Amino acid sequence: MITSCVFCKIVRGEIPCDRLYEDDEVLAFLDIAPLSLGHALVIPKEHHTSLTTVPAALSGRLIEVAARLGPALMRATDAGGFNLILANGEVAGQVVPHVHLHVVPRSVDDAVVMPVSRVAYASPAAKAAILEAARARLS
């Protein structure tokens, strides 16, 4: 754990939280600045700044907990659905440098705005180049 990390401090009990779920590897708690009622965070207790460093079993555990928590929060808040959001890196909107998964209950009349913009590939060849480069880097 990192001494200055706010989420590590929560895991250690140095900062209080509204705990929803906890096991040996994962902690889930209500967000202090919620996008919607019931907005929660699911974090690994082990410090990782990037999803790319989280062991596969632990990243799977984060999703398992979020998949259980989402429906529970939906029932608790009368929401019609939920979003799972993970920002990886500052440019992607990650504010706390400790991997965390947002579970955001959604209702038809909520004020949550998820801006969506679309881009177009310059050409089929440009799309193919990105596809090929990404596939090569998966190996």
TIKE-551726 format. One record per residue (C-alpha): residue in three letters; y, x, z. Coordinates in steps of 0.5 Angstrom, whole numbers, always signed. Layout:
<vexzas>
ALA / Y / X / Z
...
</vexzas>
This chain:
<vexzas>
MET / +0 / +0 / +0
ILE / +7 / +2 / -1
THR / +12 / +2 / +5
SER / +18 / -1 / +1
CYS / +14 / -6 / -3
VAL / +16 / -13 / -1
PHE / +9 / -16 / -2
CYS / +6 / -10 / +1
LYS / +10 / -12 / +7
ILE / +8 / -19 / +7
VAL / +1 / -17 / +6
ARG / +1 / -12 / +13
GLY / +5 / -18 / +16
GLU / +12 / -15 / +17
ILE / +15 / -20 / +13
PRO / +13 / -28 / +14
CYS / +10 / -32 / +9
ASP / +8 / -39 / +8
ARG / +1 / -37 / +7
LEU / -4 / -42 / +2
TYR / -10 / -38 / +2
GLU / -12 / -31 / +4
ASP / -19 / -27 / +3
ASP / -20 / -19 / +3
GLU / -17 / -18 / -4
VAL / -12 / -23 / -5
LEU / -6 / -27 / -2
ALA / -3 / -33 / -4
PHE / +4 / -36 / -1
LEU / +9 / -40 / -3
ASP / +15 / -37 / -7
ILE / +22 / -36 / -3
ALA / +26 / -38 / -9
PRO / +21 / -44 / -12
LEU / +22 / -46 / -20
SER / +19 / -53 / -17
LEU / +16 / -56 / -11
GLY / +10 / -52 / -9
HIS / +11 / -46 / -13
ALA / +6 / -40 / -11
LEU / +5 / -33 / -12
VAL / -2 / -30 / -12
ILE / -2 / -23 / -11
PRO / -7 / -17 / -10
LYS / -7 / -14 / -3
GLU / -8 / -7 / -6
HIS / -1 / -5 / -9
HIS / -1 / -5 / -17
THR / +5 / -5 / -21
SER / +2 / -7 / -27
LEU / -3 / -11 / -29
THR / -6 / -5 / -33
THR / -8 / -2 / -27
VAL / -11 / -7 / -24
PRO / -19 / -7 / -24
ALA / -22 / -12 / -28
ALA / -26 / -15 / -22
LEU / -19 / -16 / -18
SER / -16 / -19 / -24
GLY / -21 / -24 / -25
ARG / -21 / -26 / -18
LEU / -13 / -27 / -18
ILE / -15 / -32 / -24
GLU / -20 / -35 / -20
VAL / -16 / -36 / -14
ALA / -10 / -39 / -19
ALA / -15 / -44 / -22
ARG / -17 / -47 / -15
LEU / -9 / -47 / -13
GLY / -6 / -50 / -19
PRO / -10 / -57 / -18
ALA / -9 / -57 / -10
LEU / -2 / -56 / -11
MET / -2 / -61 / -17
ARG / -5 / -66 / -12
ALA / +0 / -64 / -6
THR / +6 / -65 / -11
ASP / +4 / -70 / -15
ALA / +5 / -66 / -21
GLY / +2 / -67 / -28
GLY / +0 / -60 / -30
PHE / +2 / -53 / -28
ASN / +4 / -46 / -31
LEU / +1 / -39 / -30
ILE / +6 / -34 / -31
LEU / +5 / -26 / -30
ALA / +11 / -22 / -32
ASN / +8 / -15 / -33
GLY / +14 / -10 / -33
GLU / +22 / -10 / -32
VAL / +23 / -12 / -39
ALA / +18 / -18 / -39
GLY / +22 / -21 / -33
GLN / +18 / -17 / -27
VAL / +23 / -17 / -21
VAL / +18 / -15 / -16
PRO / +14 / -8 / -18
HIS / +7 / -11 / -15
VAL / +3 / -15 / -20
HIS / +3 / -23 / -18
LEU / +1 / -29 / -21
HIS / +6 / -35 / -21
VAL / +3 / -42 / -20
VAL / +8 / -47 / -22
PRO / +7 / -54 / -21
ARG / +10 / -58 / -27
SER / +12 / -65 / -27
VAL / +15 / -69 / -33
ASP / +22 / -69 / -30
ASP / +22 / -62 / -27
ALA / +28 / -58 / -28
VAL / +24 / -52 / -30
VAL / +26 / -49 / -37
MET / +21 / -44 / -40
PRO / +25 / -42 / -46
VAL / +21 / -41 / -52
SER / +23 / -37 / -59
ARG / +19 / -36 / -65
VAL / +19 / -30 / -69
ALA / +17 / -29 / -76
TYR / +13 / -23 / -79
ALA / +17 / -20 / -84
SER / +11 / -20 / -89
PRO / +3 / -21 / -89
ALA / +3 / -13 / -89
ALA / +7 / -13 / -83
LYS / +3 / -18 / -79
ALA / -3 / -14 / -82
ALA / +0 / -7 / -79
ILE / +1 / -10 / -72
LEU / -6 / -13 / -72
GLU / -9 / -7 / -74
ALA / -5 / -2 / -69
ALA / -7 / -7 / -64
ARG / -14 / -7 / -65
ALA / -15 / +0 / -66
ARG / -11 / +1 / -59
LEU / -17 / -4 / -56
SER / -22 / +2 / -57
</vexzas>
